[in-house]
Amino acid sequence: MLVVYFDSRPKESREDLYDREEELQALRSSLSEPIVLLTGVRRIGKTSILKVLLNEVDAPYALIDVRLPLTSYGSLYSTFSEILTQLNRKERVKRVLQGIKGVPVFGLGVSLSWDQDSRVSLIQLMDRVCGVGRAIIAFDEAQNMRGKLGYEVLALLAHSYDYCKNISFILTGSELGLLYDFLRLDDPSSPYLWKTH
């Protein structure tokens, strides 16, 4: 007979989250920032803290697990299709996406075309989403976005940092060096010289 006293899977409600009030409050108070890094060693509870926070905030959000690297425009645009689909379930982004070439919206689902002739700019999409109102986009295990299209995501983050005041990005990472490498924090050729606090 198997007896389980503790479920090690990520938590989604505060009642199931043990001894993480300080971290949860710190993350909540940082949501006014455009980009937030949630770091720590593997299996310490980053995903649990993130999920509990997202379930408690009064804003539409998307949570994407990016353990598979972005190796093609197909994978990049599939990731952003999922982001827009999740946001559309919480906040009607359909009305601001309608009429953009390469962005078919079916019910709540959003599918971005990644074909070179009809590929929409991700920056244009974030500008439209920002126009809807407050939104949070979280990337779990964000260091994996270092793939060959990582620069596209960096450019999007840099643009959003400067122009999309209604969107906050939360990036989690257990491989701190890889996450910092992806963000190119010390690289003068980075699309943006990030401000860090």
BELNORQUI-V187930 format. One record per residue. N is the residue number from 0. RES is the residue in three letters. PHI is phi in degrees with one decimal (NA if undefined). BURIAL is # if it has 9 or more other ideal C-beta (glycine too) atoms within 8 Angstrom, else .. D_FIRST is the distance of its C-alpha to the first C-alpha in whole Angstrom. Layout:
N/RES/PHI/BURIAL/D_FIRST  N/RES/PHI/BURIAL/D_FIRST
//
This chain:
0/MET/NA/./0  1/LEU/-100.9/./4  2/VAL/-116.7/./7  3/VAL/-111.1/./10  4/TYR/-95.8/./13  5/PHE/-139.8/./16  6/ASP/-88.9/./16  7/SER/-85.7/./19  8/ARG/-70.2/./21  9/PRO/-57.0/./24  10/LYS/-85.1/#/25  11/GLU/-126.8/./27  12/SER/-128.0/./28  13/ARG/-60.5/./30  14/GLU/-61.0/./27  15/ASP/-91.2/#/24  16/LEU/-90.9/#/26  17/TYR/-106.8/./26  18/ASP/57.8/./29  19/ARG/-131.1/#/31  20/GLU/-61.2/./34  21/GLU/-64.3/./37  22/GLU/-66.9/#/36  23/LEU/-62.8/#/36  24/GLN/-66.4/./39  25/ALA/-64.0/./41  26/LEU/-66.5/#/40  27/ARG/-60.3/#/41  28/SER/-72.3/./44  29/SER/-91.9/./45  30/LEU/-67.7/#/45  31/SER/-79.2/./48  32/GLU/-79.6/./49  33/PRO/-71.2/#/49  34/ILE/-136.5/#/46  35/VAL/-123.9/#/44  36/LEU/-103.8/#/42  37/LEU/-115.0/#/38  38/THR/-120.6/#/37  39/GLY/161.4/./35  40/VAL/-67.7/./32  41/ARG/-58.6/./30  42/ARG/65.5/./26  43/ILE/-90.9/./28  44/GLY/118.8/#/28  45/LYS/-59.6/#/31  46/THR/-65.1/#/30  47/SER/-62.4/#/28  48/ILE/-59.9/#/31  49/LEU/-63.3/#/33  50/LYS/-64.0/#/31  51/VAL/-61.8/#/31  52/LEU/-59.3/#/35  53/LEU/-61.7/#/36  54/ASN/-73.5/./34  55/GLU/-101.3/./36  56/VAL/-77.5/#/40  57/ASP/-100.0/./42  58/ALA/-154.2/./43  59/PRO/-64.7/#/42  60/TYR/-145.4/#/40  61/ALA/-131.8/#/39  62/LEU/-121.7/#/36  63/ILE/-120.9/#/36  64/ASP/-88.6/./34  65/VAL/-110.4/#/36  66/ARG/-68.9/./34  67/LEU/-89.9/./36  68/PRO/-65.3/#/40  69/LEU/-83.7/#/43  70/THR/-108.1/./44  71/SER/-151.8/./46  72/TYR/-63.2/#/48  73/GLY/-60.2/./46  74/SER/-69.5/#/43  75/LEU/-63.1/#/45  76/TYR/-74.3/#/46  77/SER/-65.8/#/42  78/THR/-60.6/#/41  79/PHE/-74.7/#/44  80/SER/-62.9/#/44  81/GLU/-66.1/#/40  82/ILE/-58.7/#/41  83/LEU/-66.2/#/44  84/THR/-64.0/#/42  85/GLN/-64.4/#/39  86/LEU/-64.6/#/43  87/ASN/-66.4/#/44  88/ARG/-71.5/./41  89/LYS/-94.0/./42  90/GLU/-140.7/#/45  91/ARG/-69.0/./48  92/VAL/-89.6/#/49  93/LYS/-55.6/#/50  94/ARG/-64.9/./54  95/VAL/-86.2/#/54  96/LEU/-92.8/#/53  97/GLN/-61.2/./55  98/GLY/91.6/./58  99/ILE/-87.1/#/57  100/LYS/-60.2/./57  101/GLY/87.4/#/54  102/VAL/-128.1/#/52  103/PRO/-74.9/./51  104/VAL/-117.9/#/49  105/PHE/-118.8/./47  106/GLY/62.1/./46  107/LEU/-92.8/./43  108/GLY/-81.7/./43  109/VAL/-120.1/#/45  110/SER/-126.7/#/46  111/LEU/-92.1/#/48  112/SER/-77.2/#/50  113/TRP/-109.2/#/50  114/ASP/-62.6/./53  115/GLN/-56.1/./56  116/ASP/-75.1/./59  117/SER/-122.4/./57  118/ARG/-68.8/#/54  119/VAL/-86.5/#/55  120/SER/-72.7/./55  121/LEU/-65.3/#/52  122/ILE/-64.8/#/54  123/GLN/-61.3/#/56  124/LEU/-63.2/#/52  125/MET/-64.2/#/51  126/ASP/-61.0/#/55  127/ARG/-66.7/#/54  128/VAL/-62.6/#/51  129/CYS/-59.5/#/52  130/GLY/-67.7/./55  131/VAL/-74.5/#/52  132/GLY/139.6/./51  133/ARG/-60.1/./48  134/ALA/-152.8/#/45  135/ILE/-122.1/#/43  136/ILE/-120.8/#/42  137/ALA/-115.0/#/39  138/PHE/-113.4/#/38  139/ASP/-86.0/#/35  140/GLU/62.5/#/35  141/ALA/-63.6/#/39  142/GLN/-61.0/#/40  143/ASN/-74.8/#/39  144/MET/-81.5/#/42  145/ARG/-74.9/#/44  146/GLY/-54.7/#/44  147/LYS/-64.6/./48  148/LEU/-106.2/#/48  149/GLY/-57.5/#/47  150/TYR/-62.0/./51  151/GLU/-61.7/#/51  152/VAL/-69.0/#/48  153/LEU/-59.8/#/50  154/ALA/-62.6/#/53  155/LEU/-64.9/#/51  156/LEU/-62.5/#/50  157/ALA/-62.7/#/53  158/HIS/-62.7/#/55  159/SER/-62.8/#/52  160/TYR/-57.1/#/53  161/ASP/-83.9/./57  162/TYR/-123.1/./57  163/CYS/-110.2/#/54  164/LYS/-66.9/./54  165/ASN/-89.9/#/51  166/ILE/-110.8/#/48  167/SER/-113.3/#/46  168/PHE/-107.9/#/44  169/ILE/-115.4/#/41  170/LEU/-117.8/#/40  171/THR/-100.3/#/37  172/GLY/-164.5/#/36  173/SER/-97.0/#/34  174/GLU/-102.4/./37  175/LEU/-56.1/./40  176/GLY/-60.7/./43  177/LEU/-67.7/#/42  178/LEU/-64.6/#/42  179/TYR/-66.5/#/45  180/ASP/-62.4/#/46  181/PHE/-60.4/#/46  182/LEU/-74.3/#/48  183/ARG/54.2/#/50  184/LEU/-61.9/./51  185/ASP/-107.3/./53  186/ASP/-102.3/./55  187/PRO/-66.0/./59  188/SER/-91.1/./58  189/SER/-61.1/#/55  190/PRO/-62.8/./56  191/TYR/-153.9/#/56  192/LEU/-82.6/./56  193/TRP/-62.0/#/53  194/LYS/-89.2/./54  195/THR/-118.4/./51  196/HIS/-117.4/./51
//
